[in-house]
Amino acid sequence: MMIKLRDKAPVRTCTKVYSNYRSYKHYLRSDFNNRCGYCDDYDGWTGGEVTYHIDHFAPKSKFSSLENDYSNLVYACSFCNRFKSDDWPSDSQKISVVNNVGFIDPCHSSYENLFFRDNYGNIKPTNELAQYMYKKLQLFLSRHRIVWNLTRIKLQLDNIRPLLKEHGHDNEKYKRIQDMYVTLSLEFHDYLDYLLGEKIKNG
């Protein structure tokens, strides 16, 4: 089964004008739904806005006039930002793809067609351009699967928890919901341990 890369596409809405692109970070975080524009990793698992970066879609090292242009900024995790770096396929800020080499702006509608997730949450490319981005941004890293599953399970737990109170009078139904909640909680902590890279030990 093919699962969409992201549930909600980012839309740049900020109309303010700043002389330093860093001043846009709060607005970018909101416009990008608290997620990396490229891999869709939720920022809450790694420290939020403090740890996420601002990527210049068309690199500021090559197109300095776009350094503080909001339409050129992407809210990005540190991994995607570092891997993308200042890679760009042309000498024009308007040409982001040449012979299936380059990048699509995460806010462009065509980004939705580049990637999907498999049943485990792994990101998969759909065409040659997507394959280039997949390798360049290292979207094959297991952390993207882990973060996606953490977010998915957390939402499920949040939905199930109120049901425990709602059906507290019905022992049979309460037990089924409780078993589901415990199973998801164990899975959640397994993924969290993996993301942290170490297990918390007593003593």
Solvent accessible surface area in square Angstrom, and as a share of the most:
residue,aa,sasa,rsa
1,M,169,0.75
2,M,134,0.60
3,I,43,0.22
4,K,130,0.55
5,L,10,0.05
6,R,9,0.03
7,D,137,0.71
8,K,137,0.58
9,A,44,0.34
10,P,5,0.03
11,V,95,0.55
12,R,51,0.18
13,T,88,0.51
14,C,23,0.14
15,T,126,0.73
16,K,102,0.43
17,V,135,0.78
18,Y,72,0.28
19,S,106,0.68
20,N,67,0.34
21,Y,18,0.07
22,R,148,0.54
23,S,52,0.34
24,Y,3,0.01
25,K,42,0.18
26,H,120,0.53
27,Y,64,0.24
28,L,0,0.00
29,R,62,0.22
30,S,73,0.47
31,D,17,0.09
32,F,4,0.02
33,N,32,0.16
34,N,43,0.22
35,R,60,0.22
36,C,2,0.01
37,G,3,0.03
38,Y,0,0.00
39,C,0,0.00
40,D,19,0.10
41,D,3,0.02
42,Y,68,0.26
43,D,0,0.00
44,G,37,0.36
45,W,54,0.19
46,T,49,0.28
47,G,49,0.48
48,G,7,0.06
49,E,46,0.21
50,V,134,0.77
51,T,56,0.33
52,Y,8,0.03
53,H,63,0.28
54,I,20,0.10
55,D,4,0.02
56,H,11,0.05
57,F,21,0.09
58,A,2,0.02
59,P,5,0.03
60,K,80,0.34
61,S,84,0.54
62,K,100,0.42
63,F,24,0.10
64,S,87,0.56
65,S,96,0.62
66,L,24,0.12
67,E,58,0.26
68,N,53,0.27
69,D,54,0.28
70,Y,19,0.07
71,S,72,0.46
72,N,9,0.05
73,L,0,0.00
74,V,0,0.00
75,Y,0,0.00
76,A,0,0.00
77,C,3,0.02
78,S,27,0.17
79,F,56,0.23
80,C,0,0.00
81,N,33,0.17
82,R,135,0.49
83,F,51,0.21
84,K,0,0.00
85,S,67,0.43
86,D,66,0.34
87,D,36,0.19
88,W,17,0.06
89,P,37,0.23
90,S,24,0.16
91,D,147,0.76
92,S,38,0.24
93,Q,74,0.33
94,K,178,0.75
95,I,85,0.43
96,S,22,0.14
97,V,45,0.26
98,V,59,0.34
99,N,135,0.69
100,N,64,0.33
101,V,61,0.35
102,G,1,0.01
103,F,0,0.00
104,I,31,0.16
105,D,29,0.15
106,P,0,0.00
107,C,35,0.21
108,H,102,0.45
109,S,90,0.58
110,S,38,0.24
111,Y,1,0.00
112,E,63,0.28
113,N,107,0.55
114,L,8,0.04
115,F,5,0.02
116,F,44,0.18
117,R,1,0.01
118,D,29,0.15
119,N,90,0.46
120,Y,158,0.60
121,G,0,0.00
122,N,46,0.24
123,I,3,0.02
124,K,74,0.32
125,P,31,0.20
126,T,64,0.37
127,N,74,0.38
128,E,116,0.52
129,L,18,0.09
130,A,0,0.00
131,Q,65,0.29
132,Y,59,0.22
133,M,0,0.00
134,Y,29,0.11
135,K,125,0.53
136,K,70,0.30
137,L,0,0.00
138,Q,56,0.25
139,L,2,0.01
140,F,104,0.43
141,L,49,0.24
142,S,43,0.28
143,R,43,0.16
144,H,1,0.01
145,R,59,0.21
146,I,3,0.01
147,V,3,0.01
148,W,50,0.18
149,N,4,0.02
150,L,0,0.00
151,T,20,0.11
152,R,72,0.26
153,I,0,0.00
154,K,82,0.35
155,L,100,0.50
156,Q,71,0.32
157,L,16,0.08
158,D,70,0.36
159,N,107,0.55
160,I,16,0.08
161,R,155,0.56
162,P,77,0.48
163,L,64,0.32
164,L,30,0.15
165,K,178,0.76
166,E,104,0.47
167,H,35,0.16
168,G,40,0.38
169,H,155,0.69
170,D,51,0.27
171,N,126,0.64
172,E,124,0.56
173,K,70,0.30
174,Y,72,0.27
175,K,108,0.46
176,R,129,0.47
177,I,17,0.09
178,Q,68,0.30
179,D,66,0.34
180,M,104,0.46
181,Y,51,0.19
182,V,76,0.44
183,T,87,0.51
184,L,22,0.11
185,S,27,0.17
186,L,116,0.58
187,E,59,0.26
188,F,22,0.09
189,H,102,0.45
190,D,93,0.48
191,Y,41,0.16
192,L,44,0.22
193,D,35,0.18
194,Y,125,0.47
195,L,33,0.17
196,L,97,0.48
197,G,65,0.62
198,E,119,0.53
199,K,130,0.55
200,I,151,0.77
201,K,171,0.72
202,N,158,0.81
203,G,127,1.22
